[in-house]
Amino acid sequence: MTRLINTHALETRKIDSAALGHMAMIAHPMAEPGMYVGQVHKDRAVVAEFTLEVVTDEGATQADIDLGRVVGMPGAAKAPLRYRVSAGGYALFFVSQGPGGYRVVLSKRPERGEEDQLKPGFDSSALGKGDLFVLSLIRPGTWKLEERSTRAQATIAVSYILPGKEAYRPKEEATTLSLSDQGLSIEKLEIGPGEGVVIGVETSKAQFSVLLEDADDGPETRARQTSEPDDRTSRRVRWNNPRAGRP
Amino acid sequence: MADFNVAASERTFEELFARVRDSISPSTMGSRDLGPFSVQWAAGFRLEGGSIELQADNSVRISELDVVYDPLSLTLGVDIPRICIGGFCIFALPFVGCVLRAPRICIFEADPDISLPLNISGLVTSEISGAFRINTSYFVDPGRLPTMTDLDAFDAGVPNKWQFFLDPIWLDIDLIDTSDTVGNILDAAIDNVVDGLLGFLPGWARDLIKAILGPIVDLVRAVLDIVDDLDEWLSNLLGVSIGLFDWVATQVADILAAQFPIFEFDDPYQVLGYSGPVPLIPVAIPLRDVDAVVDDDEMTISANVGA
């Protein structure tokens, strides 16, 4: 019996855009054509590289860059994975395997006649205008979304789905929010497991954290939790030290 | 006119047949890949009931002989689909549609395959009917040494025999009944196996995966291609895919025709045994031209005294 299951995805309780893991994605618009070098950092060390070619001709509108795969590829350092996207499209960073916790830095490779130095560009630890931070939460419960620079906050309630007669299918349309200097456009939202939440960044140096504040373990556990206190009876017995108060 | 004639009535013939019938219990096992699923089986059967009719055309008709499958264990191997999330639209443009879509990320990283053990022993029955001729055969016991006399062979329990077998003219086999219980066993097996597969997960993840899969029983039934009629599906699986009914018919035919005689007697045939105060050797007469014929009243065995 094959039982390969992505336990990292199921155990995710904390998400950080600066240390990308499961259940979150970052989309960065690639406006300028050229060759980009991507560096994947973990714990302040570069653990893998990839290249992204942004071309002018019409082609793929998105490059799906699975950082788990980039890091996990044997010999990735010697032969970096290559991606390609049309100018105006998006580089979409996500993690489908492994523990995650990656930061991505994209730099443009100099063209002829330019200084022979990589030009630093996108850094996933500081999202800028036009970037999209995307969540796809599956753990039922209440999650707290916070953006550090603006201190904007929102709560996301992920509903508990019980098996039913019909197969559960998450909604095709994601819920869209925006982050501006005034904060998040929606402060409270409810979604089903696996449904998308897209946060359009309209500020600079944005950094998101998402934390599971209150896990929902289902109707049976809820019923047990609420009934337990009623069933308890206080049986406090005080012991008095017989020597207390004696000289 | 033969020297000897022995007749057995239809009632006696039924008794003779019952003894043979109750001795039959073959078994088999095997496996087969059927594309969307695989099946392994261990099967055996015994025979019960059945009615005998001696026919005027020198044949015996056996009707409604129940084939009780015991054991009958099937193990169905089924792939359940990947469980993936994502794929929603992140960014859409008016008139263009979705230009940025979330990748699908699978919680199960490979198609999980599950094994469904189904013990349906005694829950499926078939019926066999057929017409038979009596085939007379001479049996030389392989345990008899060439140097043995008939008396030595008799004393050693390895005498030659005249045997009478039911040689099939035709056989019909019908799957007549699959109990409703088979459906219930299948459904329970699916639930148990999926719970076992997901058992190590926290409750919320188990519920979510089962919710995404939908009613798992329906899903597995669809993979197994069980549309409405479980009887038809099972009949097809046992009869066509496994070839169980052919095997049963072949076994019944082979066993009745060559392995278990309906009646037999020693040759030479003992007419006077060891008896009296003086130990005399038994009196036995060799029989030749042995034949058995059937009419609608009885089976008659005839023989001549041989040299």
Interface residues (C-beta under 8 A of the other chain):
Chain A: M1 T2 R3 L4 I5 N6 A9 L10 H22 M25 A27 T61 Q62 D64 D66 G89 Y90 L92 F94 S96 Q97 L132 V134 S136 I138 R139 P140 Y160 I161 L162 P163 G164 K165 E166 A167 Y168 R169 P170 K171 E172 E173 A174 P193 G194 E195 G196 V198 A215 D216 D217 G218 E220 T221
Chain B: I85 G86 G87 F88 C89 I90 F91 V99 L100 R101 A102 P103 I105 C106 I107 F108 E109 A110 D111 P112 D113 I114 S115 L197 F200 L201 P202 G203 W204 A205 D207 L208 K210 A211 I212 L213 G214 P215 I216
